[in-house]
């Protein structure tokens, strides 16, 4: 009878530990996923700041080109100076689009990692419950044999 009681106690203790381990892994995964989401938001914010700085520098470059032509007495409203200004403006716009896409892609990759982490935590919690249940079943059989034994 004592052996059966010890088998039951050991079984319950093992099952509880498996359940708690799964829950702890899930909590850890949730914290990591939350940090990753913050990192994704920061990547988007950093991308916005970088685009604003680049746009400002681009405007300064364009203004510098135009003032250089004007200082030489060249009409900036037609011909090569106008084409150069249009080329510079287009290059700036293309780079801004590229910078935006890169920030979006980085944030998306980080958010995907966060979701994978969250899913892994949920899987660990589920595995903890299943393993705990298996331990109870196995331990019940052991306790029964000890009781009958």
N, C-alpha and C positions, 0 to 999 in steps of 0.2 A: 504494500500500500504506500509506503514511504517513497519507493522508487517511482511509482505512478505519479505521486504529488510532485516529485522533483522533475519528472519528465514534463508535466504540465507547466510548471513554473519556468523551466528552461525554454520550452516552446513559446510561451507567451512573451518572455523576455526577448528571444530572438526575433519573433514576429514584430514586436514593438520597435526594436532597433532598425529592422529593415524598413518599416513604414516611416520612421523618423528620418532615416538616411535619405530616402526618396524625397521627403518634404524639404529637407535642408538643401538638397541639390536643386530643387525647384526654386526655392527662395534665392539661392545664389545666382541661378540663371536669370531670374527676374531682375535682380539688382544689376547684373552685367548688361542685360538688355536695356535697362533704363539709362545706364551710362552711355551705351552705344547710341541710343536715340538722341541724347544730349550732344554727343559728338557729331551726329549727322546734322543737327540744327546749327551747330557751330561752323560746320563746313559750308553750309548755305550762307550763313552770315558773313563768313570770311570771304566767300566768293562775291557777295554783294559789295563788300568794302573794297575788294581788289578791283572790281569792275568800275566802281565810282572813281577810284584813284587813277585807273588807266584812262577812263574817259576824260578826266580833268587834264591829265598829261597830254592826251591826244589833242584836246582843244588848244592847249598851249603850243603844241607843235604846229598845228594848223595856223594859228595866229602868228607865230614866229615866221613861218614860210611867207604868209601874206604880207607881213610888215617888211620882210627882207626884199620882196619884189617891189613893193610900193616905195621903199627907200631908194631903190635903183631907178625909180621913175617908170616902172613897167606896169601896165594896166593889168590888175589882178582879176578883172571881170571877163576876160576872154583869152583864148589861145592856150599856150602851154601853162601859164600860171594857174588858169582855171582847171585845166586837166590835172595838174599836179595836186591841187587842192581837193578835187574830186577823188583822185586816187588815194590820197592820204585819208580822207573821210571814210571811204569804203574800207580801207585796210583797218582802220580803227573799229568800224562797225563789225567787221568780220571777226576781229579778235575778241570783241565784247561778247559776241554770240558763242564763240569757242569757250571763253572763260565761263560763261553761264552753263553751257553743257557739261563742262568738266566738273563744276561744283555740284550740279544736279546728279551726275553719274556717281560722284564720290558719296554724296548723301544717300543715294539709292543703295549703293553697295553696303554701306554701313547699316542702313535700316534692314536690309536683307539678312545681314549677319545677326542683327538684334533679334529678328524673328526666328532665325534658326536656333539661336541660343534659348529663346523662350520655349520653342518646341522641344528642344532637348531636355529642358527642365521639366516640362510636362511629362515627357516620356520617362524620365527618371522617377518622378512621383508615381506614375502608373506602375512602373516596374517594382517600386517599393511596396505598393499595395498587393500586387500579384505575388511577389516573393513572400510577403508576410502571410498571405492566405495559404500559399504552398507549405510554409513552415508550420502553420496551424494544422493543416491536414496531415502532414508527415508526423508531427509531434503527437497528434491525437492517436495515430496508429501505434506509435511507440508507447504512449501512456497506457493504452488499452492492453497491449502485450504485457507491460509491466504489472498491470492490475490483475490480469488473468494468470500471469506467469508463475 
